[in-house]
Amino acid sequence: MTMPTQKQIDKEIKKLIEMKPNIVHFSMFGDDNWEQIEAQIRVLEDHISEDEVYNQFDLEDAGAEDPQVSSALEAAQWLFGHTKEAPSEGWKSLIVASVKRKK
């Protein structure tokens, strides 16, 4: 797989920023979805690699199952061409239903 261009990265950042207020803030497990989206945006803006995620987010003690780490890793995987699916794709199912109808 190829790495996205800076233009594609900028477009993905914009999409995440616009999408965030329309996503359910907290999951049914109490996870902060907005914090996870912010982590993805930071990874994309700062070009943080998978190896750097734990240090950059001060989460050395957290595992990959931590929602913030998991989301940041997903963004890094897309950023460095290890996966095709852009981070915003994973959030589409959590868009608040009333917002979906307005579009």
C-alpha positions in Angstrom: 0.0 0.0 0.0 1.1 3.5 -0.6 1.2 6.4 1.9 -1.4 9.1 1.5 -0.3 12.4 0.1 -0.2 15.5 2.2 -3.4 16.7 0.4 -5.1 13.4 1.4 -3.9 13.8 5.0 -5.2 17.3 5.1 -8.5 16.2 3.7 -8.8 13.4 6.3 -8.0 15.9 9.2 -10.7 18.2 7.9 -13.2 15.3 7.7 -12.4 14.2 11.3 -12.8 17.7 12.6 -16.1 18.2 10.9 -17.3 14.7 11.8 -16.4 15.0 15.6 -19.4 17.0 16.8 -21.8 14.6 15.0 -20.4 11.5 16.7 -21.8 10.1 19.9 -19.5 11.6 22.5 -19.3 8.6 24.8 -19.6 4.9 23.8 -21.9 2.6 25.7 -18.8 1.5 27.6 -18.0 5.1 28.7 -15.1 5.6 26.3 -14.7 9.2 25.1 -15.1 9.0 21.3 -14.1 12.6 20.9 -10.8 12.1 22.7 -10.1 9.2 20.3 -10.8 11.4 17.3 -8.6 14.1 18.7 -5.8 11.5 19.1 -6.3 10.6 15.4 -6.1 14.2 14.3 -2.9 14.7 16.3 -1.3 11.7 14.8 -2.1 13.0 11.3 -1.1 16.6 12.0 2.2 15.6 13.7 3.0 12.5 11.5 3.3 10.3 14.5 4.4 6.7 13.8 3.0 3.6 15.4 6.2 3.3 17.5 5.8 6.9 18.7 2.2 6.7 19.7 2.7 5.4 23.3 5.3 8.1 24.1 3.5 11.0 22.3 0.3 10.4 24.2 2.1 9.7 27.5 0.5 6.3 27.6 3.5 4.0 28.1 1.5 1.9 30.6 -1.5 1.6 28.3 -2.0 -1.3 26.0 -3.2 -1.5 22.5 -6.7 -2.2 23.9 -6.8 1.3 25.3 -9.3 3.2 23.1 -7.1 6.3 22.7 -4.1 4.2 21.8 -6.1 2.0 19.5 -7.5 5.0 17.6 -4.1 6.7 17.4 -2.6 3.4 16.1 -5.3 3.1 13.4 -4.5 6.7 12.2 -0.8 5.9 12.2 -1.3 2.7 10.2 -3.2 4.7 7.5 -0.8 7.6 7.6 2.2 5.3 6.9 0.3 3.2 4.3 -0.2 0.0 6.3 -3.9 0.0 5.8 -6.3 1.4 3.2 -9.1 2.5 5.5 -8.9 6.1 6.5 -9.6 6.8 10.2 -12.9 8.6 9.4 -14.4 5.4 8.0 -14.5 3.8 11.4 -16.6 6.6 12.8 -19.4 6.7 10.2 -21.6 4.2 12.1 -21.5 6.4 15.3 -22.9 9.5 13.6 -25.9 10.6 15.6 -29.1 9.5 13.8 -30.7 12.9 13.9 -27.6 14.4 12.2 -27.7 11.8 9.4 -31.3 12.8 8.5 -30.3 16.5 8.2 -27.7 15.8 5.4 
